[in-house]
Amino acid sequence: MIAAIAGYSGLIGKTLLEELKADQTISEIRTIGRSEPVKHAKVRYFKSDFEHIPALQTLLADCEVVFCCLGTTIKTAGSKEAFRKVDYTYVVNLAEAAAAAGAVQFAVVSAIGADPKSGIFYTKVKGEMEEAVLKSGITDIYLFQPSTLLGDREEFRLGEKIGSAVMRAVSPIMVGRFEKYKPIYADAVAIAMHQAVAQNCESGYFDYGAMIELIG
């Protein structure tokens, strides 16, 4: 099987790429982005800016599954418009290109609370992205909705560090309908994404509980 991954240099993407390298059912991994990953026998690098669907479609030819870990923050992107370009436009372009190329599985990182009608800009964009991806025509679409991500980032984010500490503290009492808001390690999200594809899951949403169940 040939797989493709975008966003392979991020917190989730790094672990996911390692998972795919170890998967004996995957013969080729196409990494699509702006920086070349560490060389590996199964990995092929394709430079792309995610702006042009026809070009992406060509890169995805013969790929059965596409993983999308693209994402940024408004602070990193510099503006709401720049954030939307990455978290909506680039993701949707990739999904539409994957559909046109004949991919049958598409796994993408979204966020808990994603809702196109949300009054919060971040969750609204994520919701609009999910809505558009689901209309792409791909047979099986897996939408992963983590809450606070735990893990060691290359860049320091004070607000995120504080938020993670708070969420860890209250996590034990987050049960029932609040369970989906529990913080989760990025590695766990990556493994769950891989397992959703490996287990040929049906299209659907994967929150904290669903991801933990997937990885056993």
C-alpha positions as CSV (number, residue, x, y, z in Angstrom):
1,M,0.0,0.0,0.0
2,I,1.2,3.5,-0.8
3,A,0.4,6.2,1.9
4,A,1.0,9.9,1.9
5,I,1.4,12.3,4.9
6,A,1.3,16.0,5.2
7,G,2.3,17.8,8.4
8,Y,5.0,15.2,9.2
9,S,7.2,17.6,11.1
10,G,4.7,18.5,13.8
11,L,4.0,17.0,17.2
12,I,1.6,14.3,15.9
13,G,3.1,14.0,12.4
14,K,6.6,12.9,13.7
15,T,5.2,9.9,15.5
16,L,2.8,9.0,12.8
17,L,5.6,9.0,10.2
18,E,7.6,6.5,12.4
19,E,4.4,4.4,12.8
20,L,4.1,4.2,9.0
21,K,7.7,3.4,8.5
22,A,7.3,0.3,10.8
23,D,4.1,-0.8,9.0
24,Q,4.9,-3.8,6.8
25,T,1.8,-3.3,4.8
26,I,3.0,0.1,3.6
27,S,5.5,-0.1,0.8
28,E,5.9,3.6,0.1
29,I,5.3,6.8,2.2
30,R,5.0,10.1,0.3
31,T,5.8,13.0,2.5
32,I,4.4,16.2,1.2
33,G,5.6,19.6,2.5
34,R,8.3,22.2,2.4
35,S,11.1,20.5,4.2
36,E,12.6,17.1,3.5
37,P,12.4,14.5,6.3
38,V,15.2,12.3,7.4
39,K,15.9,9.8,4.6
40,H,14.5,6.4,4.8
41,A,14.1,3.5,2.3
42,K,10.3,3.7,2.2
43,V,10.0,7.5,2.3
44,R,9.8,9.8,-0.8
45,Y,9.7,13.5,-0.4
46,F,7.6,15.8,-2.5
47,K,7.8,19.6,-2.2
48,S,4.5,21.3,-2.2
49,D,2.8,24.5,-0.9
50,F,-0.7,22.9,-0.8
51,E,-2.0,25.8,-2.9
52,H,-2.7,23.9,-6.1
53,I,-5.1,20.9,-6.2
54,P,-4.0,19.6,-9.7
55,A,-0.4,19.5,-8.5
56,L,-1.3,17.7,-5.3
57,Q,-3.4,15.2,-7.2
58,T,-0.4,14.3,-9.3
59,L,1.7,13.8,-6.1
60,L,-1.0,11.5,-4.7
61,A,-1.4,9.3,-7.7
62,D,-1.8,5.6,-6.6
63,C,-2.0,6.6,-2.9
64,E,-4.7,4.6,-1.1
65,V,-4.5,6.5,2.1
66,V,-3.7,10.1,3.0
67,F,-2.9,11.4,6.5
68,C,-3.2,15.1,7.3
69,C,-1.6,16.6,10.4
70,L,-1.5,20.1,9.0
71,G,-2.1,22.8,11.6
72,T,-0.8,26.0,13.1
73,T,-1.8,28.7,15.6
74,I,-2.9,32.2,15.0
75,K,0.2,33.5,16.8
76,T,2.5,31.4,14.6
77,A,0.6,32.1,11.4
78,G,0.5,35.8,12.2
79,S,-3.2,36.5,11.5
80,K,-6.6,34.8,11.4
81,E,-6.5,34.8,7.6
82,A,-3.1,33.0,7.6
83,F,-4.3,30.5,10.2
84,R,-7.4,29.8,8.1
85,K,-5.2,29.2,5.0
86,V,-3.3,26.4,6.7
87,D,-6.1,24.8,8.9
88,Y,-8.9,25.1,6.3
89,T,-7.7,25.8,2.8
90,Y,-4.6,23.6,2.7
91,V,-6.4,20.7,4.5
92,V,-9.4,20.9,2.1
93,N,-7.2,21.2,-0.9
94,L,-5.4,18.0,0.2
95,A,-8.6,16.1,0.7
96,E,-10.0,17.2,-2.7
97,A,-6.7,16.2,-4.4
98,A,-6.8,12.9,-2.6
99,A,-10.3,12.2,-3.7
100,A,-9.4,13.1,-7.3
101,A,-6.4,10.8,-7.1
102,G,-8.5,7.9,-6.0
103,A,-7.5,7.6,-2.3
104,V,-10.1,5.7,-0.3
105,Q,-9.0,6.6,3.2
106,F,-8.3,10.1,4.6
107,A,-7.3,10.7,8.3
108,V,-7.1,14.3,9.5
109,V,-6.4,16.0,12.8
110,S,-9.2,18.4,13.8
111,A,-10.1,19.5,17.4
112,I,-12.7,18.8,20.1
113,G,-15.6,21.2,19.8
114,A,-15.2,21.7,16.1
115,D,-18.4,23.3,14.8
116,P,-19.0,25.5,11.7
117,K,-21.5,27.5,13.7
118,S,-19.2,28.1,16.7
119,G,-18.7,31.6,17.9
120,I,-15.1,30.8,18.6
121,F,-12.9,31.4,15.5
122,Y,-10.6,28.4,16.1
123,T,-13.4,25.8,16.5
124,K,-15.4,27.4,13.7
125,V,-12.6,27.0,11.2
126,K,-12.0,23.4,12.3
127,G,-15.8,22.7,11.9
128,E,-15.9,24.3,8.5
129,M,-12.8,22.2,7.5
130,E,-14.5,19.0,8.7
131,E,-17.7,19.8,6.8
132,A,-15.7,20.4,3.6
133,V,-13.6,17.3,3.9
134,L,-16.7,15.2,4.4
135,K,-17.9,16.5,1.1
136,S,-14.7,15.5,-0.8
137,G,-16.0,12.2,-1.9
138,I,-13.4,10.0,-0.2
139,T,-14.9,6.7,1.0
140,D,-13.6,6.5,4.5
141,I,-12.8,9.8,6.4
142,Y,-11.5,9.8,9.9
143,L,-11.8,13.0,11.9
144,F,-9.6,13.1,15.0
145,Q,-10.7,15.6,17.7
146,P,-8.1,15.8,20.5
147,S,-8.4,18.4,23.2
148,T,-5.2,19.7,24.8
149,L,-2.2,18.0,23.2
150,L,0.6,16.8,25.5
151,G,4.2,16.3,24.3
152,D,7.5,18.1,23.8
153,R,7.3,20.7,21.1
154,E,10.4,22.2,19.5
155,E,9.1,25.7,20.2
156,F,8.1,26.9,23.7
157,R,4.5,28.0,24.1
158,L,3.9,29.4,27.6
159,G,0.1,29.5,27.4
160,E,0.0,25.9,26.2
161,K,2.3,24.8,29.0
162,I,0.1,26.4,31.6
163,G,-3.0,25.0,30.0
164,S,-1.5,21.5,29.9
165,A,-0.6,21.6,33.5
166,V,-4.1,22.7,34.5
167,M,-5.7,20.0,32.3
168,R,-3.4,17.3,33.8
169,A,-4.5,18.3,37.2
170,V,-8.3,18.1,36.5
171,S,-8.1,15.1,34.1
172,P,-8.9,12.5,36.8
173,I,-12.3,14.1,37.4
174,M,-13.2,14.5,33.8
175,V,-15.5,11.6,33.3
176,G,-18.8,10.9,31.4
177,R,-19.6,13.8,29.0
178,F,-16.5,15.6,30.1
179,E,-14.1,12.7,29.1
180,K,-13.7,14.0,25.6
181,Y,-12.0,17.1,27.0
182,K,-9.2,15.2,28.6
183,P,-5.7,16.1,27.5
184,I,-4.0,13.4,25.3
185,Y,-0.5,12.8,24.2
186,A,0.3,13.6,20.6
187,D,1.9,10.1,20.3
188,A,-1.5,8.5,21.2
189,V,-3.3,10.6,18.5
190,A,-0.7,9.4,15.9
191,I,-1.1,5.8,16.9
192,A,-4.9,6.1,16.8
193,M,-4.7,7.6,13.3
194,H,-2.6,4.7,12.1
195,Q,-4.9,2.1,13.7
196,A,-8.0,3.6,12.2
197,V,-6.5,3.0,8.8
198,A,-5.0,-0.4,9.6
199,Q,-8.3,-1.6,11.1
200,N,-10.3,-0.3,8.2
201,C,-12.6,1.6,10.5
202,E,-15.8,3.2,9.2
203,S,-15.9,6.9,8.6
204,G,-16.4,8.8,11.8
205,Y,-15.2,11.2,14.6
206,F,-12.6,10.1,17.1
207,D,-12.6,12.0,20.4
208,Y,-10.5,11.1,23.5
209,G,-12.4,7.9,24.3
210,A,-12.5,6.7,20.8
211,M,-8.8,7.2,20.3
212,I,-7.9,5.4,23.6
213,E,-10.1,2.5,22.5
214,L,-8.4,2.3,19.1
215,I,-4.9,2.0,20.6
216,G,-6.1,-0.5,23.3
